[in-house]
Amino acid sequence: MDAFYRSLKQKGFEGDIDTSDETRQFYSHDASLFELVPQVVVSPRNTQDLERLVSAVTDCRGDIPGLSLTARSAGTDMSGGAINDSVIVNFRKYFTKIGNVTEHTAHVQPGVLYKDFEVETLKHHALMPTYPASRDLASVGGLVNNNSGGEKSLEYGKTQNFVSELKVVFSDGLERTVKPLTKAELDKKMRQKDFEGQLYTRLFRLLDDNYDLIKAAKPRVSKNSAGYYLWDVWNRETGLFDLTQLICGAQGTLGFVSDIRFKLVKARPHSGLLVLFLRGM
């Protein structure tokens, strides 16, 4: 891993690099039953550090087999998505800013805990309603990357319904804004002669050429947090192409979410719980 550390230093990485046994053991678990001890835990200070991390992995992967990055915030994931045996990227330490919050929208970084975020939204009598059962422990980055849904999911659906814009660091090591695009905006993207243009072109061709097949493959279930929702990205009827729908639920495998803009709903002043006891089914 020395070559990786040297590469980070040469690129100006400003965050923390921790190889201590104590830290590695702590980050070898999430809320799942799995255990994988990472070689190192890094805590990027800013978006530039995320870009440096991705670039360094690209440079060193040929010399270090198995070198990879796994994003982690609060680590409440129950499927093992927040652990690996290579590099853990810790968002909880520095990506913790809550930006502008109104009664309809909120701007926040992925390392913010949902419970702290909710304190701010409730000041505006607003709520991001797709919080999971682990609302007191989970981060908002985890909500997006796991496409969370909890006690209010039957009414409001999952987190993907409330993401209006994301900033994502892709595999080319650059941060880009991801949001719903009109067909005209999509065409402009596809004319770009760069990684982003190629990404939009290849994905659009895949979705449009196989439109009916992909739409028919959508699971007919009330809740699906398995990720890779290809059927929700391109809609011929509305003319909207929304890459946020693919990022949500992908657990950081398609890119690192560095910034989030949510849509909010009005918080109800009262709530109640009804418990039913059944003699039989």
N, C-alpha and C positions, 0 to 999 in steps of 0.2 A: 504493500500500500504506500510505500515511500514515494513512488513516482506520482501517485495521486496527490499526496500532500504537497509535494514540490510544485505540481501544476497549479494547485489552488493558491499557493503562495505567490507564484509568478503572475497569476491573473489578478492578484490584489484582494483575495478573499478576506473580508473583514469580520466574519463571524467566529464562532467558537468551534474548536475541534477537540473532541473528548474521546480518548481511547481508554479511560480508566475502567478497571474491572467492575467497579460499583455501578457506573453509568451503563455499561454494556449489559450487565445483568438486569438492571431496571428496565431497559428498553427491549429486552428479549421477550416480554409479554405484552399483550393487550388484554382485552376482556374475553378473549377466546381461550380454548384449551391448549393452544399451540405454544411452542417455545422455539425461538430462533435467536441466537446470540449474534448481534451485529459486530462487525470489526471496528466500527467507529460511529459516533453520533455527532452530527454537525448541526449547528444552530445558525442559520443565515440571518444577518441583520437587516437585509433589505432585498429588493428585487434584483439588484445587480449581483448580489451574492448567489441568488438562485440561478441566474444566468451563468455565473462562473462555475457553479457546481455541475450543471449540465454539460458545459463546454469541457470541463476537466475530465468528466467521465468519457465523453466522446474521444478525447485525446488519448486516454490511458486504457481504454477497454481492450485494445489489442495486446497490451502487455500484462493486464491483470484479468485473467478469466473470471467471469462471474461478477465483475464489478457492476453495481446497480444502485439506484437511488429509490428509497421508499419514503413517501411523505407521512408525517405523523403530527397530530395535534394533541388531543387529550387522551388518545389511546383507548377509547371505550368501544371500539369496533369489536364485534363478536365473531368475525370470520377470519381473523388473522391477517387482515389487510394492512395493519400498521406495524408489522414486524418483517424483518428479513435478516440474512446473514452477511450483508455487505455494508451499505451506508444508510443510516436512518437520518432523515432530514427533519429536524424538530422545529415546528412552526410556533410552538407555544411560548417560546422565550421572547421573541422580538416582534412577531407579526400579531400584535395585540392592540391595535388602534381601532377605536370606534369613531367613524367619521360623522358626516351629517345624517341626522335622523329627523324625519318629519312624520306626520300622521299617515303618510302613504308609502314612504320609501326609507331605506336605510343603507348606509355605506359602511362596510366593516372589513377588517382583515381576518383571515381564516383561523388565526390562533386564539381569537377571543372566545371565552367560554359563553355558552348560550345563556346561562343564568345572569351574567353581567350584561350581556346584550339586551336581554329582556327588561332589565331595570331601566335602560335608556328608552326602549320603545314604549314602555308603559307610561313614561312621562308625557308621551304624546297620545296616550290612550290607544296605542296601536300594538299589534302582535304579529310575530312571524309564527304561524300556527302549526307548523309541521315538526315541532320538537319531538324527540323520542322520549321513551321512559327514563332514559339517563339524562334528562334535561339539566340536572344540577351538576353533572360531571362532563358532559359533552361540549365540544367546540362547534362553532358555526361552520368551520371548514369541514369537520366531520359530517355535519348535516348535508352539505352540498355533495361531498365526495361519496357518501353512502346513500344519497337520495332518501333521507330519513322521512319517516312518517310515524306518528304515534297516536295518542288518544283522539286526536281530531282528524285523523286521516280519512275517515269515512265521509266527512263533510268537506274537507279542504284538499284532499289528495296528498301528494308528496312534495318534497322540497323543490323539485324541478318546476313546479307550477308557480313558484314565487321567486325564481332567479331571473332578474331582468338583464344583468350584465356581469361578465366575469373578466378578469385579467388572468391570462394563463401563460406560463413559460413552457413552450413546446420543446420537442427533442432537438431542434436546431439551436437551442440556447437563447432564444429571444422571447421577450414578453409581448403578447398581443392582446387586444381587446376582442372579446367574443360576445356577440349579442345577436338578436334576431335581425335578419337582413331581408329587404325586399329583393325581388328578382333582379332589378336594375343594379342594386348594391352588390348582389352576388356576382353578377356578370362583370362588374368592375373588379372585384376581388380576383376572379378567375383570369383576368387579363394580366395580372401581376406576374412578373418573371422572377419569382422567388419562392421560397419554401411555402409561404402562406398561400400564394396563388396556386401552387401545385396541390396543396392540401385540399382547398376548396374545389378545385377542378376534379380531382380524382374521386372525392367523396360524393360530389353532385352526380357525376356520371354513374357511380355505383348505385346511388339511390334512385335516380331517374330511370336508368335502364332496367332496374328490377323493381319498379315502384309497386306494382300490384302484388308481387310475391312478398315483398318486405312488409307491406301493410297487412297482408293476410296472416303473416307470422306473428303479429302482435298478440301476446298472451291475453286471453279473456279472463282476467282476474281483477279483484278490487285493489290489490296492492302488489307491485312488482319493483323490488329494489335490487335486482340482479345486475343492472347496468347495461351499457351498450344499446341504448334505445334508438336503434336506427330508424324505426318507424315514426319517431316523433320529430325528426330533424327537418325533413322536406315535405311541405304540404302544397300540392298543386292547386288546391282550391283557394287557399288564402294567398298563395304566392310567397310564403315566408320560408326562409331557410334559417334554422335556429341551432347553431352548433352547441349552445349551452345545454341542450337536451342530451347530447352525447357525452359531455364532460361530467354532468351530474350522474352520480352513481358509478363512475368508472374507477373510483378509489385511487386517483392520481396516476393511473397507468397510461393515460393519454396526454398528460401534462400536469404541471403543478399550478394549482389555483393560488394566486397571490393577492387577489382583491375581489370583493363580492359586493354586488348591489342587489338588495332584496326589495320585493314588493311586500307591503304589509296590509293587514286587515284591521278593522276596528275591534278593539278589545271589548268584550262584553263586561258590564259591571258586575254581573252575578253569574254563578255557575252552580251546578248541583250534581250529585251522584245518585243514581238509582241502582239498587241491588235487587236482583230477582232470584228467588229460590224455586227451582223446578222439581216436581215430583218425578218427572220422567221426560224423555225426549219424544 
